[in-house]
């Protein structure tokens, strides 16, 4: 394949078909820029997914960008370019490998120091940036942090705790909003001012656990993530040679707002207009427009900024926006694929449960001898459907007195065929049972 000339930003232009080039082989992502092609080659040399490796590299360069760098107030106010990326695949397909490959593929010079705290509570997240202690024992907070969670189950477990605030704090962290809480004592206060920190995040997602995200789509949580696959359908049979690391220098970001507090990222007018047109339709309540798509457009803008920084540039251009659109399309396909896998899994499980229940019912009915045992069985099931769980004595008392002689054989047969199961004990240590 012949390619066009590279411009001053290191971007390889599409081949010219009039010059004998085969434009059908030009890839809109990997062949667009030398640094992106490098990340693909390095990922394959480390047997990691190129797309997941690229996502991790984009996250790394944003994390190193100083907190005073903000996206312009196209809608509302300033927004932090904080980036959340989710490598997606089955266990063993290389979510951790992509993060490690990205760290080795791209060396970052300049920018701010990035901490890597463990995932914890919502208050713990704020504490990362607020610092802890007082006086001589005071530990300052981080200026920038990346949270790497290999499995979304960890995040789900934290979010499921009673009184947990991690979901809400992450939503704030994505935007760069104020974090934490102001308490009566300064040493316990975790309040973090808005746009004073940089937070990026990676969460590994398996299809079986994607329900953490599907359950939060209506809140706009899911649309704030870039989902990238951990598979590489075109992985070469032979491991390619590993290229030397690529150096990215974080650009200078002088404060350029009127108050001298922030550097406002330059976004071309055409991109601003596209976002604005969508916002107008949302404001008008146009039924053809999903308001949650606004979050997706913001994520695309953040990805575009990450692509600019990866190319050593401080401002977004039209090609950054184009490339970001391609990656967002990949994200949509990846997420929808995981959703389909989960739906198929649930359908199979429901079918198996229904078949098991039908088999047990048929066996139970075949084993019931005469009308009396049938009545006893119906009484036990009716009782458990009303109260969910009951002791053996409670179930016996529910049966008519003149039928109780058949209670024991029916009860034992129900247990043997797992039509009912023990589900715990009472405060007095007596076993309780429920329908399986």
Secondary structure, 3 states (H helix, E strand, C coil): CCCCCECCCCEECCCCHHHCCCHHHCCCCCCCEHHHHHHHHHHHHCCCCHHHHHHHHHHHHHHCCCCCEEECCCCCCCEECCCEEEEECCCCCCHHHHHHHHHHHEEEECCCCEECCCCCCHHHHHHHHHCECCHHHCECCCCEEEEEECCHHHHHHHHCCCCCCHHHHHHHHHHCCCECCCCCCHHHCCCECCCCCEEEEEECECHHHCHHHHCCHHHCCHHHEEEEECCCCCCCCCCCCCCCCEEEECCCCCCCCCCCCCEECCCCHHHHHHHHHHHHHHHCCCCCCCCCHHHHHHHHHHHHHHHHHHCCCCCCCHHHHHHHHHHHHHHHHHHHHHHHHHHHHHHHHHHHHHHHHHHHHHHHHHHCCHHHHHHHHHHHHHHHHHHCCEEHHHHHHHCCHHHHHHHHHHHHHHHHCCCEEEEEECCCCCEEEEEC
